[in-house]
């Protein structure tokens, strides 16, 4: 019995003295460096761009998106509603009393635009009357956010 206790104590002490490299080697783990927040943002943007290229078959730079392309199908209207509330609703109020027209109802200016035109409007400000900066400032939206916004706008009455 005493030998068993001594054996277990020796094993416990030996395990406590293993280095991180020894443990990783025993478990077959290869540590990798953690990316910084900036590196993660860059990698995410690059992945979004690759996904867009794959979905569209083109690079969606302003002016290069064909007019007949259905960008709304690439977006999520629920996420678009959230993005709209945070980024756009400050000017595009539901009742139309904001600095910009309401984007719903009979006078919805977005209804007369193609998805390509909406993309260009949100991406680089093409035909956007004014850019007040802050949330919703032209050029601050990602392609995914733009697709989500287009999907949301297409669902407005």
Residue pairs with C-beta under 8 A, 6 or more apart in sequence:
18 26
23 29
24 30
24 31
35 43
45 142
48 142
48 143
48 144
49 59
49 143
52 59
52 60
52 74
52 143
52 144
53 59
53 60
55 74
56 65
56 69
56 74
58 64
58 65
58 66
60 119
60 123
60 143
62 119
62 120
62 123
62 124
62 126
63 120
65 71
65 115
65 116
65 119
65 120
66 116
67 114
67 116
67 117
68 114
68 116
69 115
69 116
70 115
71 115
71 116
71 118
71 119
71 146
71 147
71 150
72 115
72 147
72 150
72 151
72 153
72 154
73 151
74 147
74 151
75 144
75 146
75 147
75 148
75 149
75 150
75 151
75 152
76 147
76 148
76 151
77 148
77 151
77 152
77 154
77 155
78 152
79 145
79 148
79 152
80 145
80 147
80 148
80 149
80 150
80 151
80 152
80 153
81 152
83 141
83 145
83 148
83 149
83 152
84 92
84 103
84 149
84 152
84 153
86 135
87 135
87 136
87 140
87 141
87 145
87 149
88 103
88 135
88 136
88 149
89 98
90 98
90 99
90 134
90 135
90 136
91 98
91 99
91 100
91 132
91 136
92 98
92 100
92 101
92 102
92 103
93 102
94 102
94 104
95 102
96 102
96 105
96 107
99 130
99 132
100 129
100 130
101 107
101 108
101 109
102 108
103 109
103 110
103 153
103 156
104 156
104 157
105 156
105 157
108 153
108 156
110 118
110 153
110 156
111 156
113 121
115 150
117 126
117 127
118 146
118 149
118 150
118 153
119 146
119 150
120 126
120 127
121 127
121 128
122 128
122 138
122 141
122 146
122 149
122 150
123 138
123 139
123 141
123 143
123 146
124 138
124 139
125 131
125 138
125 139
128 138
131 137
131 138
141 149
